[in-house]
């Protein structure tokens, strides 16, 4: 039985890696924006009514959730990037 060989396009893998690095960079930026630039100042809605405290508490919870989602997706993209890089290097070494 003949052994079947497959060709792997390393340039396409390089392109995918560059795109993944871009995704990671944008996710890191999104996490930073969620952490530092999202939300209202504590005095922006006025004072003296109970609902304002509830609003700020909910806004803080949403802000934390947005940051957590961006961080989680970034970690997933970094793991995928690491695996793709390892696979790409293994194919390159096999061809050498």
N, C-alpha and C positions, 0 to 999 in steps of 0.2 A: 504494500500500500504506500503510495507516495505521500510525502509530508507536504501539507499545504502551507504556504507562507503568505503572510499578509504584509502589505506595505503601510506604514504609518507616516502621515504627513506631519513632520516635526514643525514646519512653519505654521500650520494650522493650530497646533498645540501652543506654539509661542503666541499666536494671535489671541487664543482663548485665555492664556495667562495674562497678557497685557490687559485684556478686557476685564478679567477678574480683579486685577490690581486696581483698575479704575472703579469698579463696584465697591471694593473695600474702602478706597479713599472717600467715595461719596457717602458710604454708610458711616464712616468715622465722622465726617462733617455733619451728617444728620444727627448723630448722637451728641455732638458738641452743641449744635443749635438747640436741640431739645433741652440740654443741660443748662446752657447759658443765655439763650435768647428767647425762650418761650415763656410766656406767662405775663401776668399783669402785676404791676406794683401793688403792694398791700393797700395803698390809699387811693388807687385809681377809681374805685367804685363808691367812694364815700364811706362813712361810718355810721354807727348808731342803729343798725338793724341786723337781726340774727342771720338773715339769708346771706349776707356778705361773707360771713365766716364759713358757711357751708360751701359757697361758691369757690372761695379760695382753697378750701380743703380738696374739693373735687378737681379743681384745676391743677393742684399739686400732684394728685394721684394720676391724672391723665398725662401730665408732663413726665412723671417717673416711668409710666408705662411706655410712652413714646421712646424714651431713652433706652429702656430695657429691650424693646423690640429691635431698635437699631443696633445695639450691642450684640444681641443674640444673632441677628442676621450677619453681622460682621464676622463673628466667630465662626459661623457656618461657612461663609465664603472663604475665610482664611484656611479652614480645614480642607475644603475642596481644592483650593489653590495649592496647598501643600501636597495633596495626593496627586493632583495633575502634574505638578513639577516633578515629583518622584517618578511618576510613570513616564513622563517625557524623557527624563534623564536615563531611565532604564532602557528605553527604546534606542536612545542615542548611543549608549554604551554597547548595546547588543549589535549595532551596526558597525561599530569600530573594530 
